[in-house]
Amino acid sequence: SALALALAVASSSRPATAQLVPDRGVDPAVEPSVERPCVARLLGLAGPGARVVHADEGYVRILYGAHVTGEGDLAERAMAFVERFARELGLGSEVELAVEDQRETHGFTVVRVARLFSGVRVRDAGVVDRFLSDGAIDLVVSTPGGARLDAAHGGPTLTEALARELATTGGETVLEVRRELFSAVDGLVPVLTVVTTRVA
């Protein structure tokens, strides 16, 4: 899962320190320092115990050890947090977002904010916010996805009917067929996602 991946990466990657000190011998062009104002702003809100793990592209891939308090609906707070720090999280200053899911798991509340492009969901792109029992955000995982369409792809090459047929060769029942965008190397590619359930 995204959270399991986040915890695994957090334990194996070198985090930037929360104190505003230069990284030791690190080229800022390769791995940004926490002295950058955007990261300092994020850490300033997240609390003294917060740490960040940068993606290779420089954005904050994971924020952990945070304690971002607040009041009100958790989904609304997750959306407000992602909108406020969209640039730091690699989403850019202008991005379409929507709360996709909220669930309770192992004593935490996990809210997933999905990324959209022209109203279409970008598959597996967005931000996961985890809330503690006291309502504070303690873990944030960002997967921005692509930012532009791949000009070489005009749309899905399969019809919805053929997509349904290919997805049910083992006797599955189709629950939903939805148009989405997949982040490929050269940009976003339109796809058809078929959600199925296996017949008992």
C-alpha positions, 0 to 999 in steps of 0.5 A: 500500500502507499502507506507501507511504501511510505514507511519503508522509504522513510526508514531506508532513505536519508531524511533532511533534518528539521533544523534549518542547517545546510546539508553536508556536502550535497549539491543543491542542484541534485538534492535540495537543502531544507534551507529552501523557503518552501520546505522551511515553510512546510516544516515550520507548520509540521513541528520540530519532530518533522522530517522530509524525504525528497524525491529525485526531482526535488519535491517532498515525497514524504513528510513524517513525524509531523504533528499538524493540528487543526479542527473540523472535517478531516477530508476538508483539512486534508484538501486544504493542506495539499492545496496550501503545500501543492508546490512543495509536494510536487503538484505545481501551483495550479492543480486540480484535486478531489478527495477520493477516499477516507477510511479508518485503518489501524487506529489512523484515519487515512484521506487520499486526495486525488490529482485530476487533469482537465477533470479526469483522474490521474491514476495513482497520482495525488497525496495521502494524508494520515491523521492520528486519533487526536486529529493531527496529520502525522504522515503525508505521502505525495505521488504527483504523476505527470503534468501534461498529456503525451502528444503521441496518444490521442486516447484509448485504443480500446472501446469500452465494450472490448475493455469489458470483454478482456477484463472478464475472461475468468468469469469476473463481473464488471463493476465499473469502467472509467476513463483515467490518465496514466503517467508514462515517461513522455506524459499522461496517456488516456486509458480505460480502467475496468474494475471487476469482482470475481464471481464466487 
